[in-house]
Amino acid sequence: MRIWKTLAAAAGFAACVSASATGSPFSSLVVFGDSLSDPGNAYWLTRNPDDTSLFPPTPPYNRRFSNGSVAAEYLADILGASAGAANSPAGGTNFAVGGAMTGSGNFNWLVNSPAGLQSLPAVQNTGIGQQIAAFDPTGLNMSQTLFLLWGAPNDFFLGFAQQAGGATVDFTALATTAIGNLATDIGTLAGMGAQHILVPNMPDLGLTPFFLKQGPVAAGSASFLTDSFNAGLAGTLAATFGGSGLDLISFDTAGFLRDAVADPASLGFTIVTSSCLDAGFAAFPSCTGYLFFDDVHPTTAAHLLLAQEFAQAVPEPETYALLLAGLGVIGWIARRRGVAFH
């Protein structure tokens, strides 16, 4: 049996068990981020009366920037913690919005992509810093709440857009600002009482179809920027929060993506350099075998794998860990565990 099938079975099991049944140390999951974690917040901000939306364009998108659930949603299922879209009628504790930058702004709104987005001011100030500023921890048991803080690609995408428009962009300064924003966000959350924060680094942008289509020079530059940012982020978090007592957990998303591209067959992928949407309706909506849904976003299948690795980076539910061990997939997942700064 391929590892892909075992992972899918594990996810199905995880969705059916409660936190009390698994002994999960977390009763709540709170998420701040961008399109990689957005469970429908951008959809609800731009929704039309007929249930379509401008951003993401639904259809063909499934209210998310993928063809199904994203990693944060799968992680909530695994932990037995609810984390619905904060902007949905039901509310929730996932505040991530597609296009969010690490500060207060939204990349897509700033560049008016898709066309007409700037006519919707609700999207303008949905950056991660603003998400946290609007967050009210009242009622949460902070010792049993896991925070997921994940962002930065949109800061770089704004820089790329400005560069394409003829501007000179200092990407070193851009990275420094983004790292500083995330460090400030962590400090703000800690000041609110947060004790456990998972901070994945930036995926390797150079491996996305968006940059691969631009050729090896552009892809190589994007990978270099990714590595520089991730190294800077790790160094800053260690220097700022090492010895603080804060349970700050890193996760190597760039390494995860590189593993998937280097050995796609072991994970059930067959197409890792182009997107499902590029293939048209012949592949949509299942996107079977595809790593990427569009030029920058993973398929829900890839999100599932990522969520399972996230779960291994934090104290995992005992029953879930035993299930994965029985299915023989713990070894591969453990290679990408994060490093904690206490």
N, C-alpha and C positions, 0 to 999 in steps of 0.2 A: 504493500500500500504506500502510495506517495505521501510524503510529509504534508503536502497540501491538504489531503483528505483528513489526516489526523488532526491538523489544526482546525479545520472547519468543524469537526466533531467536537473538539474541545470547546470551541466557542459556543456551540449550541448547548453544551452542557452548562457552561458558565452562565449563560443567560437564564437558566432555569433554577439556579440555586440562589439562596439569599445570603446576605452577609452573616446572619446568625448561624446559618448552616455551615458555612465555610470557615468561620472563625476569622474573618477579615478584620484587620485592625482599623479599617476605615469605614465610617458610617456615611461619609459625604465625600464627593469629588467636586471641586470648584475649578473651572477652566478659564484661562485667559489666553487669547491668541488670535490667529488669523484663519485663513481658509482651510488650513490643514486640520483645524479643530472645530470649525464652524458646523454645528448640527442643524442649522436652519435660521440663524439669526439674521443674516443678510437677506434671506428669502422673505422673512416676515417684515423686514424694513422696506422691502420693495415689492411686496405682493400686490397683485391685481385682483379685482373681484372674482375673476374666473379661475383663481388659484395658480395662474402663471406668475412669473416674476421676472423682473429685468435683470436682477443680479443675485445669484447666478441665473442665467437664462433657463428657466424651467417651463417646459422641457427644452433641450434634452437632459439637462442636469436634474438630479433628484433632490431638489431643495438644498442640496449640499454641493460642494465643489468636487463631486465624485458621482459614481453611479449607485451609491448606497451609503451606509453608515461610515463614519470616520473613526479614527483610532480612539479619540476621546470617548465616543459612545460605546465602543467595544470595551474599553477599559472600565467604564462605569459598570457594564454588565458583569465583567469578570470580578470586580470588587464587590458586587452586590450593592452599589451605591447609585442613587438617582442623580442625573446631571443633565436635565433637559435644557432646551434652548431658552435662554433668559427672555428673549423678545417674543416668544410664542405666547398665545393666549393662556396656556397653562403655566407659563413661567418656568424657571429652572436656575441651575447654578453654572451653566456653561455660557459664558459671556463672549466667546470668540466670534469675531466677525470677519468675513472674507475681505481682504484688502487692508486689514489693520497693520499699521506700522508700530514700532516699539514705543513711539511717543503718543501723541493724541490724534494724529491724522490718519487718513485712509488713502492709500496709494491709488486705488481705482477711482475714487472720487476726485482726487487731485488731477488725474490725467483724463477724467471723463470717459472712462472705459468700463463697461460698454457705453456707447453714446447715449446721452440723456441722463446719466447717473447724477450729474451735478444739479439736476432739477429736483433731486430728492435730498434735502439737507439733513435728513435723519442719519444718513450714512457718513456725513462729513467728519465728524469727530468721534470715531469709533475705534481709535487706536488703543493699544493695550494699556497705556498709561491712563487713558480715559475710562476704560473698562474697570480698572482697579479703583479709580477715584469714585466711581458710581457704585461700587460694591459695598454692601452692608452685611457684616458678619454676624449680626444679631441672630441668635437662635442656633448657631452652629457650635458643636463641640469641637473646638479647634484642635484638641489633642487627637481627635479621631477623624480629622478632615485632611485629605490629600489635595494639595494644590498642584495644578498642571499649568506651567507658564512656558509658552513656546511661541517664538516669533523671531523676526529679523529679515526674512527674505524680501518682504515688501519695501523695506528701507533701501535695499540694493536695487530692486526693480525700479524704484523712483530714480535712483542714480543712473541706471542704464537708460531710462527714458529721457532724462535730461541730457545725457551724453549723446544720444541719438539725435536730439534736437540741436546739437551744436555746442552745448555748454561744456565747460571744463569741470570735471567732477573729481574731487579728492576722496577716493574710496577709503583711504586710511582714516581720514577724519570721519567719514560716514560710519565706518565700522566702530570707531571709538565712541561715537555718539550713541549708536544702537546698544553697544555693550553697557555703556553708562546708564542708559534708560532701563535696561533689564536689571542691572544691579540695584538701581533706585527702586524699581518695582518690588524686588525681593525684600529690600529693607522696609518698604511700606507694608507689605504683607506681614513681615515679622513683627512690625509695630502693632499690627492689628491682632497679633496672637498666633499667627500661622506657625506651625512647628514642622510640617513636612511639605517640602516643595520639590516637585520633579521638574527639571529644566533640561529638556532635550536640546541638543545643539542644532545647527542649521544643516539640512540635507545638502548633499553635493549638487549645487546648481548646474555644474558642468555636465552632469549625467542626465539632465532632463531633455526631452525632445526639443524644447524651446531653444536651448543653446546648441544641441547637436545639429540642428538644422542650419545654424549659422556657421558651421565649420569648426575644425579642430582648434584654431587660434582662439575663437570666442569661447568654446567649451573649456579649453585649458585655462583661460583667464578666469572664467567663472569658478572653476575648481580651486584655483589658487586663492581667489578671494574668499571662498568658503573655508579653506584651511586656515587662512590668516584670521578670519573672524572667529572660528571655533577655538583656535589656540588662545586668542586674546580673551575670549569669554571664559575659558577654563582658568586661565591665569588670574583674571580679575575676581572670579568667584572664590577661588582658593585664597587669594590674598585678603579679600574683604570679609569672607564669612568663615574661613578656617578657624577653629577654636571658639566659635560663637555659640556652639550648642545647638544651632539650627540644623535640622535634618534636611540638608540640601543635596539632592540627588541629581547627578548629571546623566545624560544618555547620549550615546554616539549615533545620532541619526545618519550622519554622513557615512559612517562605517556600515550601518545597516543597508543603506542604498547601494553601496559599493559591493557588498556581499551578494545582494540580489542580482546585480548586473553581472558579476563575475561568475555566478553559478545559478542561473535562473531555473534550470530544470529541477534542482533539488527542492525548490519552493513552489513548483507548479507553474512557473512562468515560461512562456515561449517567445514573447515579443517584449523587449525591454528598451528599444531605441526609438520607437514611434508610439503614438497614442491610439487608444481605442476610437476616439472621435475621428482621427485621421482615416480610419478604415471605413467609416460610414456606418450605415444601419445594418450592414452584414454582421458586424461584431457587437453592435449595441442592442440591448442594454447590459447583457451579461458580461461582456468584455473578457470572456474566458481566455486565459493565457497572457493577458496584458498586465504589465506593471503600472503603466500610466493610463489614466483616463483621458486627460487632455495634455497639453504640452508641458504643464508644470505640476499637475496634481495626480496623486496615485489613485488606482482603482480601489474599490472597497475591499477587494481581496488583499491588496497590499496593506491597507489600513488594519485589517484583521491581524496580519502577521506583526505589524508594528505594535499594536495594542498588547499582544501577548508578550512581546519583549519588554514593553513598558511595565507590565505586571511583574515581570521577573526582576526588574530593577528596583522595585519597592517591596516591602514585606508583603508577600503574596498570600492569598487565602490557602490554607493548608490542603483542603480537599482538591482545589484546583491544581496545586503544585503536584500532588500525588497523581492526579489524572494525567498531567503532561508527562510525568516520569514514566507512567505505565505505557504511554503511547510512544515513548522513546524520543521525545523532541526536546527535553530539557538541555541536553548537551549543546545543541546548536544555539538555542536561545541564550544560554548563559554566557556565551562568548561576547555578547554585546551589552552585558550588564553595565550599569553606570557606576560612577565613583561618588561616594558621599563625602561631603564636607561637614564636619560637626564642630 
